[in-house]
Amino acid sequence: MAQKKVGYVELEWICPNCKTRNPGLSKTCQSCGSPQPANVEFLSKADEQLIQDEAKLKQAEKGADIHCGFCGARNPADAVTCSQCGGDIKEGKQRVAGKVLGGFQATDGTKTLCSNCKTENLANAQICSKCGAPLNATLKPVDVPKKGFSIGCIIAIVVAALAVIGLIIVLSIGSQKKGLVSTLSGTNWERVIEVQQFGPVKKDDWKDKIPSGAMIGQCADKVRDTSDQPVPNSKEICSAPYKVDKGSGVAEVVQDCKYEVFDSYCDYAVDEWYAGDSLKAEGSGSGVVWPSLNIGPQQREGDRTENYTLHFSVDGKDYTYQTNDYALYQQAEPGSRWKITVNGFGSIVSLETAK
């Protein structure tokens, strides 16, 4: 996924000495003059605007600032010697960059409330306009709701489902009734022959996948793929903008973008064999036959299926058993005796003739 730059916003930092909020690009406190220590992080402002000033934009492009290894003063990334003590900046430590600071919040007229006199001030004011107290009101992180279930939750659901399935199996096996001697009270049979027809079949697919000779109907553009780069017939789709700390008092506002690639998706008709009407014969008892097969033009025989149902009675209860085994059905004489095994759900799971 490609990353698209929207612009830069200035951050701020809080002086640990006097608690004053300072613009991110200021390397010393505007109230007491103390330099920003290396362990004091940059924070989002309460009211954000994209930087338009050319000088600030040039600073933003330089990269993470460096704290002098001798006096701790904060210097720009392209510095060679410390602006405060003149020491070699190579001995310094570069600020950490790359931390995501949340979504970009456009200017909305937010006010900052002075904790000393309760006066409302402009969102990014550092000093209260009434009492002069430092304003220490920074944004609280916004919790982004997570979609779907967590991994732990999914595992718990799977384990619970398996436990329920296991319990059902155990109960079913544990409550089986084996060796019940029953009487065969009746039988039913059904035999089906599928008749296939050759002719036009409606389908749909990407235009370049449609076989030659097919009759193409209506087509429409649909998303077929995604790309990190713009390609022909694509549309840019971007996430909500968010901020990435550059380590220099500014954050880069970016968006994660991809390109949805569209292509023609069409319905078409092509001649091929398909399942038509089925022929069925059914009855009870003996005399099992296949239905008469009358094949017409552009037709052929398809699959044959057969199903047999045995009805049993034991201790006033009725049970049924279905099979496609014709040899078993031939043994099923009405009034014959059978040993059956019934599970906890009342279904026959096995049977044999009783001697």
C-alpha positions in Angstrom: 0.0 0.0 0.0 1.4 3.4 -1.0 1.7 6.3 1.4 0.5 9.7 0.2 1.8 12.9 1.8 -0.8 15.5 2.6 1.5 18.1 4.3 3.0 18.9 7.7 1.6 20.1 11.0 3.5 21.7 13.9 3.5 19.7 17.1 4.2 21.1 20.6 6.1 20.1 23.8 5.6 20.9 27.4 8.5 22.4 29.4 9.2 20.2 32.4 10.5 23.2 34.3 7.5 25.6 34.1 4.8 23.4 32.4 4.4 25.9 29.5 3.3 24.5 26.1 5.7 25.4 23.4 5.5 25.2 19.5 7.3 22.1 18.3 9.8 24.0 16.2 10.9 26.1 19.3 14.0 24.5 20.7 13.8 26.4 24.0 10.8 27.3 26.3 9.2 30.6 25.4 8.4 31.2 29.0 11.5 30.3 31.1 14.1 29.8 28.3 14.9 26.2 29.3 16.0 23.9 26.4 13.9 21.0 25.5 15.4 17.8 27.0 15.9 14.8 24.8 13.3 12.8 26.8 10.5 15.3 26.4 8.3 14.1 23.6 6.3 16.0 21.0 2.5 16.0 21.3 -0.4 16.9 19.1 -1.8 20.3 19.3 -5.4 20.9 20.3 -6.1 22.8 17.1 -4.2 21.7 14.0 -3.5 23.4 10.7 -1.3 22.4 7.8 1.9 24.4 7.7 2.0 27.0 4.9 5.1 29.0 5.9 8.0 28.2 3.5 10.7 28.5 6.2 8.9 26.0 8.5 8.3 23.6 5.6 12.1 23.6 4.9 12.7 22.7 8.5 10.2 20.0 8.3 12.0 18.4 5.3 15.3 18.1 7.1 14.5 15.1 9.3 14.8 14.3 13.0 16.7 16.8 15.2 19.9 15.9 17.1 20.6 16.6 20.8 24.2 17.6 21.3 26.3 14.9 23.1 28.1 17.5 25.2 25.5 20.1 26.3 22.2 18.4 25.3 21.0 21.3 23.1 18.6 20.5 20.3 20.0 21.1 16.8 18.5 20.6 13.3 19.3 17.4 11.4 21.7 19.1 9.0 23.8 20.7 11.7 27.6 20.1 11.8 28.4 21.7 15.1 26.2 22.5 18.1 24.6 25.9 18.0 25.1 26.3 21.8 28.5 24.9 22.7 30.1 24.4 19.3 30.7 20.7 19.9 30.8 18.1 17.1 27.2 17.1 16.4 28.3 13.6 15.4 28.7 12.9 19.1 25.0 13.7 19.6 21.8 11.5 19.6 19.1 11.9 17.0 15.5 12.1 18.2 13.3 9.1 17.5 11.0 9.5 14.6 8.2 7.5 13.0 5.7 7.3 15.9 2.1 7.6 14.7 0.3 10.4 16.7 -3.3 9.7 15.7 -5.6 11.1 13.1 -5.2 14.6 11.6 -7.7 16.9 13.3 -8.5 20.0 11.3 -9.1 23.4 12.9 -12.5 23.5 14.6 -12.3 26.5 17.0 -11.5 24.4 20.0 -10.9 26.4 23.2 -8.4 25.7 26.0 -9.6 26.2 29.6 -7.1 27.7 32.0 -6.8 25.4 35.1 -5.9 28.4 37.3 -8.6 31.0 36.5 -11.0 28.9 34.3 -10.7 31.5 31.4 -11.2 30.2 27.9 -8.2 30.7 25.6 -7.4 30.0 22.0 -6.7 26.3 21.5 -2.9 26.7 20.9 -2.3 29.6 23.4 0.7 28.9 25.7 -0.1 31.6 28.3 -3.5 32.4 29.7 -4.8 35.7 28.4 -6.2 36.7 31.8 -3.9 35.5 34.5 -0.7 34.6 32.6 -0.5 31.1 33.9 1.0 28.5 31.5 -1.6 26.4 29.7 -1.0 22.7 29.8 -3.9 21.3 27.8 -2.9 18.7 25.3 -5.1 16.3 23.4 -5.9 12.9 24.9 -5.3 9.9 22.6 -8.4 8.9 20.8 -9.2 5.3 21.1 -10.0 3.8 17.7 -12.6 1.1 18.0 -11.3 -2.2 16.6 -13.4 -4.0 14.1 -14.3 -7.7 14.4 -13.1 -10.0 17.2 -9.7 -10.2 18.8 -7.5 -13.3 18.3 -8.2 -14.3 21.9 -11.9 -14.0 21.4 -11.8 -16.0 18.2 -9.8 -18.8 19.9 -12.2 -18.9 22.8 -15.2 -19.2 20.4 -13.5 -22.0 18.5 -12.6 -23.9 21.7 -16.2 -23.5 23.0 -17.7 -24.7 19.7 -15.4 -27.7 19.7 -16.4 -28.5 23.3 -20.1 -28.3 22.4 -19.5 -30.6 19.4 -17.6 -33.0 21.5 -20.3 -33.1 24.1 -23.0 -33.7 21.5 -20.9 -36.6 20.1 -20.4 -38.1 23.6 -24.0 -37.8 24.5 -25.1 -39.3 21.2 -22.7 -42.3 21.5 -23.5 -42.7 25.2 -27.2 -42.9 24.6 -27.1 -45.3 21.7 -29.5 -48.2 21.8 -27.8 -51.3 20.3 -29.3 -54.6 19.2 -32.9 -53.5 19.2 -34.9 -56.3 17.5 -37.4 -54.6 15.2 -39.9 -55.6 12.5 -39.6 -54.2 9.0 -43.1 -52.6 8.5 -42.6 -51.2 4.9 -40.3 -50.0 2.2 -40.2 -47.2 -0.4 -37.9 -46.8 -3.4 -37.0 -44.0 -5.8 -34.9 -44.0 -8.9 -33.9 -40.9 -11.0 -32.2 -40.4 -14.3 -30.8 -37.0 -15.1 -31.4 -35.9 -18.7 -28.8 -33.4 -20.0 -29.7 -30.8 -22.7 -27.3 -29.1 -25.1 -27.9 -25.4 -25.7 -27.2 -21.9 -24.5 -26.2 -21.5 -20.9 -26.0 -18.1 -19.2 -22.8 -17.2 -17.4 -20.7 -14.2 -16.3 -17.0 -13.6 -16.2 -14.3 -11.0 -16.9 -14.4 -10.1 -20.6 -11.0 -11.4 -21.4 -12.0 -14.8 -19.8 -15.1 -15.3 -22.0 -14.6 -18.2 -24.5 -14.5 -17.4 -28.2 -17.8 -18.0 -29.9 -19.9 -17.0 -26.8 -22.7 -14.4 -27.2 -21.7 -11.5 -25.0 -24.5 -9.5 -23.4 -24.3 -6.5 -21.0 -20.9 -5.5 -19.5 -20.1 -3.2 -16.5 -16.9 -2.0 -14.9 -16.1 -3.8 -11.6 -13.0 -3.8 -9.3 -10.8 -6.6 -10.5 -7.5 -5.9 -8.6 -5.7 -3.4 -6.5 -2.3 -1.7 -7.2 0.1 0.5 -5.2 0.7 2.7 -8.2 -1.7 4.3 -10.6 -2.5 2.2 -13.7 -4.9 2.6 -16.6 -8.6 2.5 -15.6 -7.9 2.7 -11.8 -9.3 4.8 -9.0 -7.4 6.1 -5.9 -8.8 5.1 -2.6 -7.2 6.6 0.6 -7.5 6.1 4.3 -8.3 9.0 6.7 -5.2 11.2 7.1 -3.0 10.6 10.2 0.2 12.1 11.7 3.7 10.6 11.8 6.2 12.3 14.2 9.3 13.5 12.2 11.4 14.1 15.3 11.8 17.8 14.5 8.8 19.3 16.1 6.5 18.6 13.2 4.5 15.7 12.0 4.0 14.6 8.5 0.3 14.1 7.6 -0.1 11.1 5.4 -2.7 8.7 4.0 -2.4 5.1 3.1 -3.6 4.8 -0.5 -4.2 2.1 -3.0 -5.7 2.0 -6.5 -8.7 0.0 -7.3 -8.3 -1.4 -10.9 -11.5 -1.7 -12.9 -12.2 -4.0 -15.7 -15.2 -5.2 -17.8 -17.3 -7.9 -16.3 -19.9 -9.3 -18.6 -22.8 -11.8 -18.9 -22.8 -14.1 -21.8 -24.3 -17.2 -23.3 -22.4 -20.3 -24.5 -23.7 -23.6 -25.9 -22.8 -26.6 -23.7 -24.4 -29.5 -21.9 -26.5 -28.7 -18.8 -28.9 -30.6 -16.5 -32.4 -30.5 -17.9 -35.5 -32.3 -16.6 -35.1 -35.5 -14.6 -37.0 -38.7 -15.1 -38.2 -40.4 -11.9 -39.8 -43.7 -11.0 -40.9 -44.5 -7.4 -43.0 -47.0 -5.5 -43.0 -49.4 -2.5 -42.1 -53.0 -2.0 -40.5 -55.0 -4.8 -40.8 -54.3 -8.5 -38.0 -51.7 -8.5 -37.4 -50.3 -12.1 -35.6 -47.4 -13.7 -37.8 -44.8 -15.4 -38.3 -45.1 -19.2 -35.6 -43.2 -20.9 -36.7 -41.2 -24.0 -33.8 -39.2 -25.4 -34.7 -36.4 -27.8 -32.6 -34.2 -30.1 -29.7 -32.4 -28.3 -30.2 -34.6 -25.2 -28.2 -37.3 -23.5 -28.3 -39.4 -20.4 -26.7 -38.0 -17.3 -26.2 -39.3 -13.7 -28.4 -42.1 -12.3 -29.3 -42.0 -8.6 -31.3 -44.4 -6.4 -32.6 -44.1 -2.8 -34.3 -46.7 -0.7 -36.2 -46.2 2.6 -36.8 -48.9 5.2 -39.4 -48.5 7.9 -39.0 -50.3 11.2 -41.2 -50.7 14.3 -40.0 -51.6 17.8 -41.7 -51.2 21.2 -44.3 -48.9 19.7 -41.8 -46.6 18.1 -41.1 -46.1 14.4 -37.7 -45.6 12.8 -36.6 -45.1 9.2 -33.3 -45.9 7.5 -32.2 -44.6 4.1 -29.7 -46.2 1.8 -28.6 -46.4 -1.9 -27.6 -50.1 -1.5 -30.0 -52.0 -3.7 -28.6 -55.4 -2.5 -29.6 -54.4 1.1 -33.0 -53.3 -0.1 -33.6 -56.7 -1.8 -33.2 -58.3 1.7 -35.9 -56.1 3.1 -39.0 -58.3 3.1 -42.0 -56.8 5.0 -42.4 -58.6 8.3 -38.7 -59.6 8.5 -36.8 -59.2 11.8 -33.8 -56.8 12.0 -31.3 -55.8 14.7 -30.9 -52.0 14.7 -28.7 -49.5 16.5 -30.3 -46.1 17.2 -28.3 -43.1 18.4 -29.4 -40.4 20.9 -31.1 -38.4 18.1 -33.4 -41.3 17.1 -31.5 -42.2 13.9 -30.5 -45.6 12.8 -26.8 -45.8 12.5 -26.4 -49.5 11.7 -28.6 -52.6 11.1 -28.4 -56.3 10.3 -30.9 -59.1 9.8 -31.8 -60.9 13.0 -31.2 -64.6 13.0 
